[in-house]
Amino acid sequence: MDDENNILDEDMSNIIILNDENGNEVQFEFLDLIEYESEEYVVLLPVLEDGEEDDGEVVILKVDDSEEDSDEESYVSVDNEETLMAVFEIFKEKFKDEFNFTDGEE
């Protein structure tokens, strides 16, 4: 029984809970932290609820370090398409052997 709890704890160790624009909690699996042009970005995969279809899209957010007194990191959306694509390309290169990437035009 204890082994089952340890496995569950390990599975949950890389889960982050964020609030969406409506204040709802959304779970994400933390995939990587990428540095690009002196900024840090997190690559997250939404955790699906039962019955939801996996489209395989990741979420890339910038680590907001403007609140230095806070113990918690905060993340902000990235509006610059070039930055998003550059960060995603770095991620794809790092994990090319672990994930099957498609170009989304299938």
N, CA, C and O atoms as CSV, one atom per row, in Angstrom:
chain,resi,resn,atom,element,x,y,z
A,1,MET,N,N,0.826,-1.199,0.000
A,1,MET,CA,C,0.000,0.000,0.000
A,1,MET,C,C,0.863,1.252,0.000
A,1,MET,O,O,0.552,2.217,-0.699
A,2,ASP,N,N,1.962,1.250,0.790
A,2,ASP,CA,C,2.845,2.409,0.815
A,2,ASP,C,C,3.493,2.648,-0.541
A,2,ASP,O,O,3.689,3.796,-0.940
A,3,ASP,N,N,3.831,1.561,-1.263
A,3,ASP,CA,C,4.426,1.716,-2.583
A,3,ASP,C,C,3.482,2.444,-3.526
A,3,ASP,O,O,3.922,3.257,-4.339
A,4,GLU,N,N,2.203,2.164,-3.427
A,4,GLU,CA,C,1.215,2.814,-4.288
A,4,GLU,C,C,1.194,4.321,-4.030
A,4,GLU,O,O,1.116,5.107,-4.974
A,5,ASN,N,N,1.263,4.726,-2.774
A,5,ASN,CA,C,1.294,6.150,-2.445
A,5,ASN,C,C,2.567,6.810,-2.954
A,5,ASN,O,O,2.520,7.943,-3.432
A,6,ASN,N,N,3.707,6.123,-2.862
A,6,ASN,CA,C,4.963,6.677,-3.362
A,6,ASN,C,C,4.915,6.879,-4.865
A,6,ASN,O,O,5.402,7.893,-5.365
A,7,ILE,N,N,4.341,5.937,-5.594
A,7,ILE,CA,C,4.207,6.067,-7.045
A,7,ILE,C,C,3.323,7.259,-7.378
A,7,ILE,O,O,3.640,8.035,-8.279
A,8,LEU,N,N,2.227,7.407,-6.663
A,8,LEU,CA,C,1.332,8.540,-6.896
A,8,LEU,C,C,2.045,9.850,-6.617
A,8,LEU,O,O,1.898,10.807,-7.378
A,9,ASP,N,N,2.820,9.912,-5.534
A,9,ASP,CA,C,3.568,11.130,-5.211
A,9,ASP,C,C,4.577,11.461,-6.303
A,9,ASP,O,O,4.742,12.625,-6.667
A,10,GLU,N,N,5.261,10.427,-6.833
A,10,GLU,CA,C,6.220,10.664,-7.910
A,10,GLU,C,C,5.517,11.178,-9.157
A,10,GLU,O,O,6.031,12.072,-9.828
A,11,ASP,N,N,4.346,10.627,-9.478
A,11,ASP,CA,C,3.604,11.064,-10.653
A,11,ASP,C,C,3.152,12.508,-10.503
A,11,ASP,O,O,3.087,13.236,-11.493
A,12,MET,N,N,2.840,12.933,-9.292
A,12,MET,CA,C,2.331,14.284,-9.053
A,12,MET,C,C,3.447,15.304,-8.847
A,12,MET,O,O,3.173,16.502,-8.772
A,13,SER,N,N,4.696,14.854,-8.755
A,13,SER,CA,C,5.785,15.768,-8.431
A,13,SER,C,C,6.044,16.804,-9.515
A,13,SER,O,O,6.552,17.885,-9.216
A,14,ASN,N,N,5.712,16.506,-10.754
A,14,ASN,CA,C,5.943,17.476,-11.808
A,14,ASN,C,C,4.632,18.076,-12.329
A,14,ASN,O,O,4.557,18.535,-13.469
A,15,ILE,N,N,3.608,18.063,-11.481
A,15,ILE,CA,C,2.322,18.665,-11.826
A,15,ILE,C,C,2.247,20.063,-11.215
A,15,ILE,O,O,2.517,20.250,-10.028
A,16,ILE,N,N,1.877,21.035,-12.039
A,16,ILE,CA,C,1.702,22.406,-11.576
A,16,ILE,C,C,0.231,22.760,-11.750
A,16,ILE,O,O,-0.386,22.396,-12.751
A,17,ILE,N,N,-0.322,23.462,-10.784
A,17,ILE,CA,C,-1.711,23.910,-10.887
A,17,ILE,C,C,-1.701,25.424,-11.074
A,17,ILE,O,O,-1.171,26.161,-10.243
A,18,LEU,N,N,-2.292,25.873,-12.170
A,18,LEU,CA,C,-2.390,27.296,-12.474
A,18,LEU,C,C,-3.853,27.685,-12.558
A,18,LEU,O,O,-4.719,26.832,-12.753
A,19,ASN,N,N,-4.125,28.962,-12.412
A,19,ASN,CA,C,-5.490,29.462,-12.572
A,19,ASN,C,C,-5.640,30.065,-13.963
A,19,ASN,O,O,-4.792,30.840,-14.405
A,20,ASP,N,N,-6.727,29.704,-14.653
A,20,ASP,CA,C,-6.973,30.281,-15.972
A,20,ASP,C,C,-7.618,31.649,-15.847
A,20,ASP,O,O,-7.789,32.157,-14.739
A,21,GLU,N,N,-7.980,32.256,-16.985
A,21,GLU,CA,C,-8.530,33.616,-16.973
A,21,GLU,C,C,-9.861,33.712,-16.235
A,21,GLU,O,O,-10.285,34.805,-15.859
A,22,ASN,N,N,-10.525,32.570,-16.025
A,22,ASN,CA,C,-11.795,32.552,-15.294
A,22,ASN,C,C,-11.630,32.170,-13.830
A,22,ASN,O,O,-12.615,32.031,-13.106
A,23,GLY,N,N,-10.381,32.000,-13.392
A,23,GLY,CA,C,-10.131,31.633,-12.003
A,23,GLY,C,C,-10.224,30.141,-11.731
A,23,GLY,O,O,-10.132,29.720,-10.578
A,24,ASN,N,N,-10.404,29.333,-12.773
A,24,ASN,CA,C,-10.481,27.881,-12.608
A,24,ASN,C,C,-9.081,27.293,-12.516
A,24,ASN,O,O,-8.163,27.733,-13.208
A,25,GLU,N,N,-8.928,26.281,-11.644
A,25,GLU,CA,C,-7.641,25.606,-11.532
A,25,GLU,C,C,-7.466,24.646,-12.698
A,25,GLU,O,O,-8.373,23.883,-13.031
A,26,VAL,N,N,-6.283,24.691,-13.317
A,26,VAL,CA,C,-5.954,23.816,-14.436
A,26,VAL,C,C,-4.623,23.156,-14.115
A,26,VAL,O,O,-3.671,23.823,-13.709
A,27,GLN,N,N,-4.561,21.831,-14.300
A,27,GLN,CA,C,-3.337,21.093,-14.013
A,27,GLN,C,C,-2.500,20.952,-15.275
A,27,GLN,O,O,-3.020,20.695,-16.361
A,28,PHE,N,N,-1.189,21.125,-15.108
A,28,PHE,CA,C,-0.244,20.963,-16.199
A,28,PHE,C,C,0.899,20.078,-15.742
A,28,PHE,O,O,1.284,20.090,-14.573
A,29,GLU,N,N,1.433,19.317,-16.673
A,29,GLU,CA,C,2.647,18.563,-16.403
A,29,GLU,C,C,3.824,19.430,-16.839
A,29,GLU,O,O,3.876,19.890,-17.979
A,30,PHE,N,N,4.760,19.647,-15.933
A,30,PHE,CA,C,5.955,20.420,-16.239
A,30,PHE,C,C,6.869,19.561,-17.092
A,30,PHE,O,O,7.277,18.476,-16.677
A,31,LEU,N,N,7.197,20.053,-18.307
A,31,LEU,CA,C,8.067,19.297,-19.194
A,31,LEU,C,C,9.504,19.809,-19.185
A,31,LEU,O,O,10.445,19.015,-19.176
A,32,ASP,N,N,9.680,21.139,-19.188
A,32,ASP,CA,C,11.038,21.664,-19.241
A,32,ASP,C,C,11.062,23.150,-18.908
A,32,ASP,O,O,10.048,23.844,-18.981
A,33,LEU,N,N,12.243,23.610,-18.542
A,33,LEU,CA,C,12.514,25.032,-18.335
A,33,LEU,C,C,13.582,25.397,-19.353
A,33,LEU,O,O,14.658,24.799,-19.370
A,34,ILE,N,N,13.288,26.379,-20.203
A,34,ILE,CA,C,14.181,26.737,-21.299
A,34,ILE,C,C,14.592,28.193,-21.162
A,34,ILE,O,O,13.759,29.070,-20.933
A,35,GLU,N,N,15.888,28.437,-21.304
A,35,GLU,CA,C,16.382,29.813,-21.296
A,35,GLU,C,C,16.545,30.267,-22.739
A,35,GLU,O,O,17.131,29.570,-23.567
A,36,TYR,N,N,16.014,31.450,-23.020
A,36,TYR,CA,C,16.092,32.021,-24.364
A,36,TYR,C,C,16.206,33.538,-24.223
A,36,TYR,O,O,15.355,34.180,-23.606
A,37,GLU,N,N,17.256,34.098,-24.796
A,37,GLU,CA,C,17.511,35.533,-24.757
A,37,GLU,C,C,17.401,36.105,-23.337
A,37,GLU,O,O,16.695,37.084,-23.095
A,38,SER,N,N,18.114,35.467,-22.417
A,38,SER,CA,C,18.211,35.891,-21.009
A,38,SER,C,C,16.879,35.840,-20.254
A,38,SER,O,O,16.761,36.432,-19.181
A,39,GLU,N,N,15.904,35.162,-20.782
A,39,GLU,CA,C,14.617,34.960,-20.106
A,39,GLU,C,C,14.404,33.459,-19.950
A,39,GLU,O,O,14.973,32.660,-20.693
A,40,GLU,N,N,13.567,33.084,-18.966
A,40,GLU,CA,C,13.245,31.673,-18.763
A,40,GLU,C,C,11.795,31.419,-19.138
A,40,GLU,O,O,10.909,32.229,-18.865
A,41,TYR,N,N,11.575,30.272,-19.772
A,41,TYR,CA,C,10.238,29.873,-20.221
A,41,TYR,C,C,9.969,28.448,-19.757
A,41,TYR,O,O,10.860,27.599,-19.785
A,42,VAL,N,N,8.737,28.190,-19.330
A,42,VAL,CA,C,8.348,26.836,-18.967
A,42,VAL,C,C,7.533,26.242,-20.102
A,42,VAL,O,O,6.738,26.925,-20.747
A,43,VAL,N,N,7.750,24.956,-20.329
A,43,VAL,CA,C,6.974,24.217,-21.321
A,43,VAL,C,C,6.091,23.260,-20.532
A,43,VAL,O,O,6.582,22.409,-19.791
A,44,LEU,N,N,4.779,23.412,-20.702
A,44,LEU,CA,C,3.805,22.654,-19.929
A,44,LEU,C,C,2.879,21.877,-20.855
A,44,LEU,O,O,2.588,22.312,-21.969
A,45,LEU,N,N,2.423,20.726,-20.382
A,45,LEU,CA,C,1.454,19.920,-21.102
A,45,LEU,C,C,0.190,19.836,-20.256
A,45,LEU,O,O,0.246,19.380,-19.114
A,46,PRO,N,N,-0.949,20.266,-20.792
A,46,PRO,CA,C,-2.187,20.182,-20.010
A,46,PRO,C,C,-2.496,18.743,-19.600
A,46,PRO,O,O,-2.380,17.823,-20.410
A,47,VAL,N,N,-2.887,18.555,-18.343
A,47,VAL,CA,C,-3.319,17.249,-17.855
A,47,VAL,C,C,-4.785,17.100,-18.225
A,47,VAL,O,O,-5.616,17.939,-17.876
A,48,LEU,N,N,-5.092,16.030,-18.933
A,48,LEU,CA,C,-6.446,15.841,-19.451
A,48,LEU,C,C,-7.367,15.203,-18.420
A,48,LEU,O,O,-6.963,14.330,-17.651
A,49,GLU,N,N,-8.596,15.655,-18.424
A,49,GLU,CA,C,-9.643,15.022,-17.626
A,49,GLU,C,C,-10.126,13.799,-18.392
A,49,GLU,O,O,-9.895,13.692,-19.596
A,50,ASP,N,N,-10.795,12.876,-17.706
A,50,ASP,CA,C,-11.343,11.703,-18.381
A,50,ASP,C,C,-12.270,12.138,-19.502
A,50,ASP,O,O,-13.132,12.996,-19.314
A,51,GLY,N,N,-12.085,11.540,-20.668
A,51,GLY,CA,C,-12.960,11.832,-21.799
A,51,GLY,C,C,-12.466,12.953,-22.691
A,51,GLY,O,O,-12.981,13.129,-23.795
A,52,GLU,N,N,-11.470,13.724,-22.239
A,52,GLU,CA,C,-10.927,14.787,-23.077
A,52,GLU,C,C,-9.966,14.187,-24.098
A,52,GLU,O,O,-9.271,13.210,-23.819
A,53,GLU,N,N,-9.940,14.786,-25.275
A,53,GLU,CA,C,-9.083,14.303,-26.340
A,53,GLU,C,C,-7.737,15.018,-26.274
A,53,GLU,O,O,-7.678,16.230,-26.069
A,54,ASP,N,N,-6.657,14.256,-26.451
A,54,ASP,CA,C,-5.309,14.811,-26.399
A,54,ASP,C,C,-4.923,15.347,-27.767
A,54,ASP,O,O,-4.784,14.585,-28.723
A,55,ASP,N,N,-4.746,16.685,-27.857
A,55,ASP,CA,C,-4.299,17.255,-29.122
A,55,ASP,C,C,-2.784,17.417,-29.143
A,55,ASP,O,O,-2.218,17.815,-30.162
A,56,GLY,N,N,-2.119,17.110,-28.025
A,56,GLY,CA,C,-0.669,17.121,-27.963
A,56,GLY,C,C,-0.034,18.494,-27.929
A,56,GLY,O,O,1.188,18.606,-28.018
A,57,GLU,N,N,-0.832,19.542,-27.803
A,57,GLU,CA,C,-0.261,20.883,-27.789
A,57,GLU,C,C,0.282,21.226,-26.407
A,57,GLU,O,O,-0.329,20.923,-25.383
A,58,VAL,N,N,1.444,21.865,-26.411
A,58,VAL,CA,C,2.043,22.309,-25.162
A,58,VAL,C,C,1.744,23.789,-24.965
A,58,VAL,O,O,1.362,24.495,-25.898
A,59,VAL,N,N,1.927,24.236,-23.743
A,59,VAL,CA,C,1.756,25.643,-23.384
A,59,VAL,C,C,3.125,26.175,-22.987
A,59,VAL,O,O,3.828,25.561,-22.184
A,60,ILE,N,N,3.500,27.313,-23.549
A,60,ILE,CA,C,4.771,27.942,-23.215
A,60,ILE,C,C,4.476,29.268,-22.525
A,60,ILE,O,O,3.793,30.131,-23.075
A,61,LEU,N,N,5.001,29.414,-21.317
A,61,LEU,CA,C,4.795,30.637,-20.538
A,61,LEU,C,C,6.143,31.181,-20.086
A,61,LEU,O,O,7.078,30.421,-19.835
A,62,LYS,N,N,6.234,32.486,-19.987
A,62,LYS,CA,C,7.453,33.136,-19.512
A,62,LYS,C,C,7.428,33.175,-17.994
A,62,LYS,O,O,6.396,33.465,-17.390
A,63,VAL,N,N,8.578,32.881,-17.375
A,63,VAL,CA,C,8.706,32.978,-15.929
A,63,VAL,C,C,8.813,34.461,-15.592
A,63,VAL,O,O,9.708,35.155,-16.075
A,64,ASP,N,N,7.898,34.932,-14.765
A,64,ASP,CA,C,7.855,36.344,-14.378
A,64,ASP,C,C,8.593,36.504,-13.062
A,64,ASP,O,O,8.126,36.050,-12.017
A,65,ASP,N,N,9.748,37.153,-13.119
A,65,ASP,CA,C,10.547,37.322,-11.904
A,65,ASP,C,C,10.440,38.732,-11.343
A,65,ASP,O,O,11.310,39.167,-10.589
A,66,SER,N,N,9.392,39.442,-11.700
A,66,SER,CA,C,9.240,40.820,-11.225
A,66,SER,C,C,8.882,40.894,-9.741
A,66,SER,O,O,9.123,41.914,-9.095
A,67,GLU,N,N,8.312,39.824,-9.202
A,67,GLU,CA,C,7.963,39.779,-7.774
A,67,GLU,C,C,9.039,38.999,-7.029
A,67,GLU,O,O,8.837,37.840,-6.665
A,68,GLU,N,N,10.179,39.639,-6.806
A,68,GLU,CA,C,11.325,38.957,-6.215
A,68,GLU,C,C,11.096,38.547,-4.767
A,68,GLU,O,O,11.744,37.616,-4.291
A,69,ASP,N,N,10.193,39.215,-4.054
A,69,ASP,CA,C,9.940,38.885,-2.648
A,69,ASP,C,C,9.102,37.620,-2.491
A,69,ASP,O,O,9.092,37.012,-1.420
A,70,SER,N,N,8.412,37.226,-3.532
A,70,SER,CA,C,7.507,36.085,-3.462
A,70,SER,C,C,8.280,34.769,-3.540
A,70,SER,O,O,9.265,34.658,-4.271
A,71,ASP,N,N,7.823,33.774,-2.777
A,71,ASP,CA,C,8.427,32.443,-2.827
A,71,ASP,C,C,7.929,31.647,-4.026
A,71,ASP,O,O,8.576,30.684,-4.436
A,72,GLU,N,N,6.797,32.030,-4.590
A,72,GLU,CA,C,6.207,31.311,-5.707
A,72,GLU,C,C,6.563,31.983,-7.021
A,72,GLU,O,O,6.603,33.209,-7.129
A,73,GLU,N,N,6.820,31.140,-8.020
A,73,GLU,CA,C,7.038,31.684,-9.356
A,73,GLU,C,C,5.690,32.037,-9.959
A,73,GLU,O,O,4.677,31.405,-9.660
A,74,SER,N,N,5.688,33.048,-10.804
A,74,SER,CA,C,4.480,33.327,-11.560
A,74,SER,C,C,4.843,33.293,-13.037
A,74,SER,O,O,5.996,33.500,-13.414
A,75,TYR,N,N,3.855,33.031,-13.849
A,75,TYR,CA,C,4.055,32.853,-15.280
A,75,TYR,C,C,3.139,33.801,-16.041
A,75,TYR,O,O,2.012,34.069,-15.625
A,76,VAL,N,N,3.642,34.298,-17.158
A,76,VAL,CA,C,2.844,35.181,-18.000
A,76,VAL,C,C,2.834,34.621,-19.420
A,76,VAL,O,O,3.772,33.946,-19.845
A,77,SER,N,N,1.758,34.914,-20.141
A,77,SER,CA,C,1.656,34.435,-21.514
A,77,SER,C,C,2.651,35.179,-22.399
A,77,SER,O,O,3.083,36.289,-22.086
A,78,VAL,N,N,2.996,34.549,-23.496
A,78,VAL,CA,C,3.955,35.118,-24.445
A,78,VAL,C,C,3.188,35.488,-25.702
A,78,VAL,O,O,2.588,34.630,-26.350
A,79,ASP,N,N,3.209,36.776,-26.044
A,79,ASP,CA,C,2.470,37.243,-27.213
A,79,ASP,C,C,3.301,37.224,-28.491
A,79,ASP,O,O,2.748,37.236,-29.591
A,80,ASN,N,N,4.611,37.193,-28.355
A,80,ASN,CA,C,5.489,37.248,-29.513
A,80,ASN,C,C,5.606,35.859,-30.158
A,80,ASN,O,O,6.173,34.939,-29.569
A,81,GLU,N,N,5.069,35.723,-31.359
A,81,GLU,CA,C,5.054,34.430,-32.063
A,81,GLU,C,C,6.469,33.924,-32.352
A,81,GLU,O,O,6.721,32.722,-32.271
A,82,GLU,N,N,7.388,34.824,-32.685
A,82,GLU,CA,C,8.773,34.423,-32.969
A,82,GLU,C,C,9.433,33.832,-31.732
A,82,GLU,O,O,10.152,32.838,-31.826
A,83,THR,N,N,9.191,34.439,-30.571
A,83,THR,CA,C,9.747,33.924,-29.320
A,83,THR,C,C,9.165,32.552,-29.013
A,83,THR,O,O,9.895,31.632,-28.642
A,84,LEU,N,N,7.849,32.412,-29.168
A,84,LEU,CA,C,7.207,31.110,-28.920
A,84,LEU,C,C,7.809,30.024,-29.806
A,84,LEU,O,O,8.124,28.932,-29.333
A,85,MET,N,N,7.966,30.327,-31.082
A,85,MET,CA,C,8.502,29.334,-32.005
A,85,MET,C,C,9.961,29.006,-31.688
A,85,MET,O,O,10.369,27.849,-31.790
A,86,ALA,N,N,10.748,30.010,-31.304
A,86,ALA,CA,C,12.149,29.767,-30.964
A,86,ALA,C,C,12.273,28.874,-29.733
A,86,ALA,O,O,13.081,27.947,-29.713
A,87,VAL,N,N,11.476,29.154,-28.714
A,87,VAL,CA,C,11.491,28.340,-27.500
A,87,VAL,C,C,11.028,26.918,-27.820
A,87,VAL,O,O,11.610,25.948,-27.334
A,88,PHE,N,N,9.987,26.797,-28.633
A,88,PHE,CA,C,9.481,25.472,-28.998
A,88,PHE,C,C,10.520,24.693,-29.809
A,88,PHE,O,O,10.645,23.480,-29.638
A,89,GLU,N,N,11.253,25.356,-30.675
A,89,GLU,CA,C,12.299,24.683,-31.452
A,89,GLU,C,C,13.396,24.153,-30.542
A,89,GLU,O,O,13.893,23.046,-30.750
A,90,ILE,N,N,13.778,24.935,-29.531
A,90,ILE,CA,C,14.773,24.464,-28.559
A,90,ILE,C,C,14.241,23.234,-27.834
A,90,ILE,O,O,14.956,22.246,-27.664
A,91,PHE,N,N,12.978,23.301,-27.408
A,91,PHE,CA,C,12.347,22.174,-26.722
A,91,PHE,C,C,12.328,20.934,-27.618
A,91,PHE,O,O,12.671,19.838,-27.175
A,92,LYS,N,N,11.928,21.110,-28.875
A,92,LYS,CA,C,11.865,19.980,-29.810
A,92,LYS,C,C,13.233,19.344,-30.008
A,92,LYS,O,O,13.349,18.120,-30.069
A,93,GLU,N,N,14.253,20.159,-30.106
A,93,GLU,CA,C,15.604,19.632,-30.294
A,93,GLU,C,C,16.048,18.826,-29.064
A,93,GLU,O,O,16.638,17.755,-29.205
A,94,LYS,N,N,15.769,19.335,-27.873
A,94,LYS,CA,C,16.161,18.646,-26.642
A,94,LYS,C,C,15.439,17.310,-26.473
A,94,LYS,O,O,16.007,16.351,-25.950
A,95,PHE,N,N,14.178,17.256,-26.921
A,95,PHE,CA,C,13.357,16.067,-26.660
A,95,PHE,C,C,12.984,15.308,-27.930
A,95,PHE,O,O,11.981,14.594,-27.952
A,96,LYS,N,N,13.779,15.455,-28.983
A,96,LYS,CA,C,13.442,14.823,-30.258
A,96,LYS,C,C,13.380,13.297,-30.171
A,96,LYS,O,O,12.675,12.659,-30.953
A,97,ASP,N,N,14.116,12.713,-29.223
A,97,ASP,CA,C,14.108,11.260,-29.077
A,97,ASP,C,C,13.015,10.760,-28.133
A,97,ASP,O,O,12.763,9.557,-28.060
A,98,GLU,N,N,12.363,11.679,-27.408
A,98,GLU,CA,C,11.348,11.277,-26.430
A,98,GLU,C,C,9.919,11.508,-26.898
A,98,GLU,O,O,9.001,10.824,-26.448
A,99,PHE,N,N,9.722,12.473,-27.804
A,99,PHE,CA,C,8.392,12.810,-28.275
A,99,PHE,C,C,8.332,12.688,-29.795
A,99,PHE,O,O,9.340,12.853,-30.482
A,100,ASN,N,N,7.145,12.398,-30.306
A,100,ASN,CA,C,6.938,12.334,-31.742
A,100,ASN,C,C,6.281,13.645,-32.170
A,100,ASN,O,O,5.063,13.794,-32.066
A,101,PHE,N,N,7.084,14.591,-32.648
A,101,PHE,CA,C,6.568,15.909,-33.017
A,101,PHE,C,C,6.004,15.884,-34.428
A,101,PHE,O,O,6.568,15.255,-35.324
A,102,THR,N,N,4.887,16.574,-34.616
A,102,THR,CA,C,4.321,16.766,-35.941
A,102,THR,C,C,4.233,18.252,-36.211
A,102,THR,O,O,4.322,19.061,-35.287
A,103,ASP,N,N,4.060,18.617,-37.465
A,103,ASP,CA,C,4.034,20.042,-37.802
A,103,ASP,C,C,2.653,20.671,-37.663
A,103,ASP,O,O,2.500,21.872,-37.885
A,104,GLY,N,N,1.649,19.882,-37.301
A,104,GLY,CA,C,0.313,20.405,-37.076
A,104,GLY,C,C,-0.496,20.645,-38.334
A,104,GLY,O,O,-1.608,21.167,-38.257
A,105,GLU,N,N,0.031,20.280,-39.484
A,105,GLU,CA,C,-0.672,20.511,-40.744
A,105,GLU,C,C,-1.194,19.213,-41.336
A,105,GLU,O,O,-1.386,19.122,-42.549
A,106,GLU,N,N,-1.422,18.229,-40.518
A,106,GLU,CA,C,-1.893,16.935,-41.022
A,106,GLU,C,C,-3.381,16.926,-41.219
A,106,GLU,O,O,-3.942,15.914,-41.638
